Amino acid sequence: MGRPILLDLFCGGGGAGMGYHRAGFDVIGVDINPQPRYPFQFIQADALELLLDLNTAPITAIHASPPCKLFTKLSVLHDVDHPNLLAPTRELLQDLDVPWVIENVPGAPLRPDFLLCGCMFGLPRLRRQRWFETNWCGLQMLSPCHHGDTAVTVTGHPGGWSTRDQVQRPDLAAWNQAMGIDWMSARELSQAIPPAYTQLIGEQLLAHMTVAAA
């Protein structure tokens, strides 16, 4: 019997997909933009249009990471009209008879069934909190964030001197190590989910699917 298939929507460079792959899924990525470094099967398509006509017969689970720019703290500083893709993504997923996970940044309008950060895993330097909502009662209670002075935040551009903070920014190698990702460009890394996050979620999802099937 083959591995269950997970559809990775708004997949970017494949951080989330790698975590699910390590948990035990075969992963198919979907993104509207080309993703030449995506490590698994990839379909270039509009994720919402694909969901409208999706035949879930071969698909056993779905992960979606709709763009988060509307919900980031920096969005209030810039007069840019970012679309809200989270709500329509959830509406379309709710019509499907498969377990799903939606990911976004803290403060986004979703229920944080999993509230994860790098310091909760083997990524002690990574300061990168992300929220995950599920439709299958996924839940993880982990200790609060605990970061030291050397925490790495993967935003902006790696390396160089920060005139605002008066510090040397971590270089790309430090970003790679902090995120547990070694195949992405800096731009892809800045938008990625660390694989450790979705490996944990994927393992719980597989356990849920096993119980449901029984």
Residue pairs with C-beta under 8 A, 6 or more apart in sequence:
2 26
3 24
3 25
3 26
4 24
4 25
4 26
4 60
4 61
4 206
4 209
5 25
5 26
5 27
5 28
5 58
5 59
5 60
5 61
6 17
6 20
6 25
6 26
6 27
6 28
6 59
6 60
6 61
6 62
6 63
6 202
7 28
7 30
7 54
7 59
7 61
7 62
7 63
8 14
8 16
8 17
8 20
8 27
8 28
8 29
8 30
8 40
8 63
9 30
9 47
9 50
9 51
9 62
9 63
9 64
9 65
9 66
9 89
10 30
10 31
10 47
10 64
10 65
10 66
10 67
10 85
11 17
11 29
11 30
11 31
11 35
11 38
11 42
11 65
12 31
12 35
12 38
12 65
12 188
12 191
12 192
13 35
13 37
13 38
13 181
13 183
13 184
13 185
13 188
13 189
13 191
13 192
14 27
14 29
14 35
14 37
14 38
14 39
14 40
14 183
14 184
14 192
15 179
15 181
15 184
15 192
15 193
15 194
15 195
15 198
16 63
16 65
16 103
16 192
16 193
16 195
16 197
16 198
17 27
17 29
17 38
17 39
17 40
17 63
17 198
18 27
18 39
18 181
18 195
18 198
19 193
19 194
19 195
19 196
19 197
19 198
19 199
19 200
19 201
19 202
20 27
20 63
20 198
20 199
20 201
20 202
21 27
21 39
21 40
22 195
22 199
22 202
23 198
23 199
23 200
23 201
23 202
23 203
23 205
23 206
24 202
24 203
24 206
25 60
25 61
25 202
25 206
26 40
27 40
27 41
28 40
28 41
28 42
28 43
29 35
29 38
29 40
29 41
29 42
29 43
30 42
30 43
30 44
30 45
30 47
30 50
31 38
31 42
31 44
31 45
31 47
32 44
32 45
32 46
32 47
33 44
34 44
35 42
35 44
37 183
37 184
37 185
37 188
39 183
43 50
47 64
47 66
47 89
48 85
48 88
48 89
48 92
51 89
51 92
51 93
51 96
52 92
54 96
56 96
56 97
56 98
59 98
60 98
60 99
60 209
61 98
61 99
61 100
61 101
61 205
61 209
62 93
62 96
62 98
62 99
62 100
62 101
63 100
63 101
63 102
63 103
63 198
64 89
64 93
64 100
64 101
64 102
64 103
65 102
65 103
65 104
65 193
66 85
66 86
66 89
66 102
66 104
67 82
67 83
67 85
68 104
68 105
68 108
69 75
69 80
69 82
70 82
70 83
70 84
70 86
71 86
71 104
71 105
71 107
71 108
71 109
72 105
73 107
75 82
86 102
86 104
86 108
86 109
86 110
87 109
89 102
90 102
90 110
90 133
93 100
93 102
93 135
94 135
99 134
99 135
99 136
99 205
99 208
99 209
100 134
100 135
100 136
101 132
101 133
101 134
101 138
101 198
101 201
101 205
102 110
102 132
102 133
102 134
103 130
103 131
103 132
103 193
104 110
104 130
104 131
105 129
105 130
105 131
106 112
106 115
106 129
106 130
106 131
108 131
110 131
110 133
111 133
112 131
112 132
112 133
113 132
113 133
113 134
113 137
113 138
113 139
113 140
114 131
114 132
114 134
114 138
114 139
114 140
114 197
114 200
114 201
115 129
115 130
115 131
115 132
115 140
115 142
116 129
116 130
116 132
116 140
116 142
116 197
116 200
117 126
117 127
117 128
117 129
117 130
117 145
118 124
118 125
118 126
118 127
118 128
118 178
118 179
118 194
118 196
119 125
119 126
119 127
119 145
119 146
119 147
119 151
120 142
120 143
120 145
121 194
121 196
121 197
121 200
122 180
122 196
123 178
123 179
123 180
123 194
123 196
125 147
125 150
125 151
125 152
125 174
125 177
125 178
126 151
126 152
126 154
126 178
126 179
126 194
127 145
127 147
127 151
127 152
127 153
128 153
128 154
128 179
128 194
129 145
130 193
130 197
132 138
132 197
132 201
134 201
134 205
136 205
136 208
136 212
137 208
138 201
138 204
138 205
138 208
140 200
140 201
140 204
152 170
152 174
152 175
152 178
154 175
154 178
154 179
154 189
154 190
154 192
155 190
156 169
156 190
157 169
157 186
158 169
158 170
158 171
158 172
158 174
158 175
158 186
159 169
159 170
159 171
159 172
160 168
160 169
161 167
161 168
161 169
162 168
162 169
170 178
172 186
172 189
175 186
175 189
176 182
176 189
179 189
179 192
179 194
180 194
180 195
180 196
181 189
181 192
181 194
181 195
184 192
